[in-house]
């Protein structure tokens, strides 16, 4: 039986994304009442293909969480100059830098090889290069923030130095990296809050010892291993939403003023664009 509600939701999402994408230049200059400033740095790895999501994600953070010290968009190299200029116009806190300039030159050559092989290798290179000095957030472009995001700055200051992760609802790992490791709650790499610089040494040693090429999920697996070894705590899933059990429903089961954010992973990406009343 055809699920017309699901198909209609996908068509709606595609239509809304098209409409938003056609108006990015105007939207990037649209006056908005942003939230208060908060002491943190936010980093995002971005590509030209996902420019509409990046603009919407950034504006939702500025509106519902507040204005960070800096919002650094690391481009994978696929943005046009006009894209970069548009992103910078959204707010003075926005910095756009190419990955080739951002990457730590001291990283092992195997990381650069992974970046050439797989887009998740670029993400690993970027995250390993983040200069963590105080509260630091990494956010994928398919993270959308909601009015409940006003509580996020308080979380950052409540327990200084504490890191947090988003528990995964549908875990996927590179099992080579986890060989011999005890089971632990799966971590999703789409949103990470770093309270201090993590120790990557154990994960990096396993990465460098791989006997086959790293996979799409190698980066997330290294994040999973490192954050658990580092004592990171899980974010509450009722407010930091990772679920996808509404994939085949017309509506968004979780979007609303009470939640902080939702990670709209690929199976539910169309629902990202159902948040029309929150798209500032």
C-alpha positions as CSV (number, residue, x, y, z in Angstrom):
1,X,0.0,0.0,0.0
2,X,1.3,3.4,-0.9
3,X,1.9,5.7,2.1
4,X,0.6,8.9,0.6
5,X,1.3,10.9,3.8
6,X,5.0,10.0,3.7
7,X,5.2,10.8,0.0
8,X,3.4,14.1,0.4
9,X,5.7,15.0,3.3
10,X,8.7,14.4,1.1
11,X,7.2,16.5,-1.8
12,X,6.5,19.2,0.7
13,X,10.1,19.2,2.0
14,X,11.5,19.3,-1.5
15,X,9.3,22.2,-2.4
16,X,10.1,24.1,0.7
17,X,13.8,23.6,0.2
18,X,13.6,24.7,-3.4
19,X,11.7,27.9,-2.3
20,X,14.2,28.7,0.5
21,X,17.2,28.0,-1.8
22,X,15.9,30.4,-4.4
23,X,15.7,33.1,-1.8
24,X,19.0,32.6,0.0
25,X,20.4,36.0,-1.0
26,X,17.4,37.9,0.4
27,X,17.1,35.6,3.5
28,X,20.8,36.1,4.4
29,X,20.2,39.9,4.6
30,X,16.8,39.7,6.3
31,X,16.7,41.7,9.6
32,X,16.2,39.5,12.6
33,X,16.1,39.8,16.3
34,X,18.9,37.5,17.3
35,X,19.2,36.0,20.8
36,X,21.7,37.2,23.5
37,X,25.4,36.7,23.2
38,X,26.9,33.6,24.8
39,X,30.5,32.5,25.5
40,X,31.2,29.7,23.1
41,X,32.7,29.0,19.6
42,X,30.6,27.0,17.1
43,X,32.2,25.1,14.2
44,X,30.5,23.5,11.2
45,X,31.9,21.7,8.2
46,X,29.9,22.8,5.1
47,X,29.5,22.1,1.4
48,X,27.9,24.0,-1.4
49,X,25.3,21.3,-2.0
50,X,23.9,21.8,1.5
51,X,24.0,25.6,1.5
52,X,20.2,26.0,2.2
53,X,20.5,23.7,5.3
54,X,23.6,25.6,6.4
55,X,21.9,29.0,6.2
56,X,18.8,27.7,8.0
57,X,20.8,25.9,10.7
58,X,22.9,29.0,11.4
59,X,20.0,31.4,11.5
60,X,18.1,29.0,13.8
61,X,21.0,29.0,16.3
62,X,21.4,32.8,16.2
63,X,17.7,33.2,16.8
64,X,16.9,30.5,19.4
65,X,20.2,29.9,21.2
66,X,22.0,33.2,20.7
67,X,25.1,34.8,19.2
68,X,28.3,32.9,19.9
69,X,31.7,34.5,20.1
70,X,32.3,33.1,16.6
71,X,30.6,30.8,14.2
72,X,33.3,29.2,12.0
73,X,32.1,27.6,8.8
74,X,34.8,25.4,7.4
75,X,34.2,25.0,3.6
76,X,35.1,21.7,2.0
77,X,36.0,23.7,-1.1
78,X,32.8,23.4,-3.0
79,X,31.3,26.8,-2.2
80,X,31.3,29.6,-4.7
81,X,32.6,33.0,-3.8
82,X,29.1,34.4,-3.7
83,X,28.1,31.6,-1.3
84,X,30.9,32.6,1.1
85,X,30.0,36.3,0.9
86,X,26.4,35.5,1.6
87,X,27.2,33.4,4.6
88,X,29.4,36.2,6.0
89,X,26.5,38.7,5.6
90,X,24.2,36.8,7.9
91,X,26.0,38.0,11.1
92,X,29.4,39.5,12.0
93,X,30.2,36.5,14.2
94,X,30.4,34.3,11.0
95,X,33.8,33.3,9.7
96,X,34.2,31.2,6.6
97,X,37.5,29.4,6.0
98,X,38.6,26.7,3.5
99,X,39.4,23.3,4.9
100,X,42.8,23.4,3.3
101,X,43.7,26.5,5.3
102,X,42.0,25.3,8.5
103,X,43.5,21.8,8.7
104,X,46.2,21.2,11.3
105,X,49.5,20.7,9.3
106,X,50.8,18.3,12.0
107,X,48.1,15.7,11.5
108,X,49.3,12.2,10.3
109,X,49.3,11.9,6.5
110,X,46.7,9.0,6.8
111,X,44.1,11.6,7.9
112,X,44.7,13.6,4.6
113,X,44.4,10.3,2.7
114,X,41.1,9.6,4.3
115,X,39.9,13.1,3.5
116,X,40.7,12.4,-0.2
117,X,38.9,9.1,0.0
118,X,35.7,10.0,1.8
119,X,33.7,13.2,2.8
120,X,33.8,11.9,6.4
121,X,37.5,12.0,6.2
122,X,37.2,15.8,5.6
123,X,35.0,16.0,8.7
124,X,37.6,14.1,10.8
125,X,40.4,16.4,9.6
126,X,38.3,19.4,10.4
127,X,37.3,18.2,13.9
128,X,40.9,17.2,14.8
129,X,41.9,20.7,13.8
130,X,39.5,22.7,16.0
131,X,41.3,24.9,18.5
132,X,39.3,24.2,21.7
133,X,39.6,27.1,24.1
134,X,36.6,27.1,26.3
135,X,33.1,25.8,25.4
136,X,33.2,24.7,21.7
137,X,30.3,23.2,19.7
138,X,30.5,21.2,16.5
139,X,27.3,21.2,14.6
140,X,26.3,19.5,11.3
141,X,24.4,21.6,8.8
142,X,21.3,19.4,9.2
143,X,20.9,20.4,12.9
144,X,18.0,22.7,13.4
145,X,17.6,24.7,16.6
146,X,14.3,25.5,18.3
147,X,13.1,28.0,21.0
148,X,14.2,25.6,23.8
149,X,17.7,26.4,22.7
150,X,17.7,29.2,25.1
151,X,18.8,26.7,27.7
152,X,22.0,25.6,25.8
153,X,24.2,28.5,27.0
154,X,23.3,27.6,30.6
155,X,24.3,24.0,30.0
156,X,27.7,25.2,28.8
157,X,28.4,27.1,32.0
158,X,26.7,24.8,34.6
159,X,29.7,22.4,34.7
160,X,32.8,24.0,33.2
161,X,35.0,21.7,31.3
162,X,32.4,19.0,30.8
163,X,31.9,17.6,27.3
164,X,28.5,16.3,25.9
165,X,27.4,14.1,23.1
166,X,24.2,13.3,21.2
167,X,23.2,9.6,21.7
168,X,22.6,7.8,18.4
169,X,19.2,6.3,17.5
170,X,20.5,4.2,14.7
171,X,24.2,3.4,15.4
172,X,26.7,2.7,12.6
173,X,30.4,2.2,13.3
174,X,33.6,1.0,11.7
175,X,34.0,-2.2,13.8
176,X,37.7,-2.3,13.1
177,X,38.2,0.7,15.3
178,X,36.2,-0.9,18.1
179,X,37.8,-4.3,18.1
180,X,38.2,-5.5,21.7
181,X,36.4,-2.5,23.2
182,X,33.5,-3.0,25.7
183,X,30.0,-1.9,24.5
184,X,29.1,1.7,25.2
185,X,26.1,4.0,24.3
186,X,26.5,4.9,20.6
187,X,27.4,8.4,19.9
188,X,26.3,10.4,16.9
189,X,28.9,12.8,15.4
190,X,26.4,15.4,14.3
191,X,26.5,17.5,17.4
192,X,29.3,17.5,19.9
193,X,29.9,19.9,22.8
194,X,33.6,20.1,23.8
195,X,34.3,21.3,27.3
196,X,38.0,20.8,26.9
197,X,40.4,19.4,24.3
198,X,39.8,15.6,24.0
199,X,42.6,13.0,24.0
200,X,42.5,11.5,20.5
201,X,45.6,9.3,21.0
202,X,43.8,5.9,21.5
203,X,41.4,6.4,18.6
204,X,44.2,7.7,16.4
205,X,46.4,4.7,17.2
206,X,43.6,2.4,16.1
207,X,43.0,4.5,13.0
208,X,46.7,4.3,12.0
209,X,46.7,0.6,12.5
210,X,43.9,-0.1,10.1
211,X,44.7,-2.8,7.5
212,X,41.9,-1.8,5.2
213,X,40.8,1.6,4.0
214,X,38.7,3.7,6.5
215,X,34.9,3.7,5.8
216,X,32.1,6.3,5.9
217,X,31.7,5.6,9.6
218,X,35.3,5.6,10.7
219,X,35.1,9.3,11.7
220,X,32.0,8.8,13.9
221,X,33.6,5.7,15.5
222,X,36.7,7.6,16.4
223,X,34.5,10.3,18.0
224,X,32.5,7.6,19.9
225,X,35.7,6.0,21.3
226,X,37.3,9.3,22.2
227,X,34.3,10.9,23.9
228,X,33.6,7.9,26.0
229,X,37.2,7.7,27.1
230,X,37.1,11.4,27.8
231,X,34.1,11.2,30.2
232,X,31.6,13.0,28.0
233,X,28.0,12.9,29.1
234,X,24.9,12.2,27.0
235,X,22.5,15.0,26.1
236,X,18.8,14.4,27.1
237,X,17.1,12.9,24.1
238,X,13.7,14.4,24.9
239,X,15.2,17.9,24.2
240,X,18.1,17.1,21.9
241,X,16.3,14.9,19.4
242,X,18.0,12.2,17.3
243,X,14.9,10.0,16.8
244,X,13.7,9.0,13.3
245,X,10.6,7.0,14.2
246,X,8.3,9.5,12.5
247,X,10.1,9.0,9.2
248,X,6.9,7.7,7.4
249,X,4.5,10.1,9.1
250,X,3.2,13.3,7.5
251,X,4.1,15.5,10.4
252,X,7.2,16.1,12.6
253,X,6.6,14.3,15.9
254,X,9.2,16.3,17.8
255,X,9.4,19.9,16.4
256,X,8.2,22.4,18.9
257,X,9.1,25.2,21.3
258,X,10.2,22.9,24.1
259,X,13.1,21.1,22.4
260,X,16.6,22.5,21.9
261,X,17.4,20.9,18.5
262,X,16.8,18.1,16.2
263,X,19.3,16.3,14.0
264,X,17.5,15.7,10.7
265,X,19.6,12.8,9.4
266,X,19.1,11.7,5.8
267,X,15.9,9.5,6.3
268,X,14.1,12.4,7.9
269,X,15.8,15.3,6.1
270,X,12.6,16.3,4.4
271,X,11.1,17.2,7.8
272,X,13.8,19.8,8.3
273,X,11.9,21.9,5.8
274,X,8.6,21.4,7.6
275,X,9.7,23.9,10.3
276,X,8.4,26.9,8.3
277,X,7.2,28.8,11.4
278,X,10.7,28.6,12.8
279,X,12.7,29.5,9.7
280,X,13.8,33.0,10.5
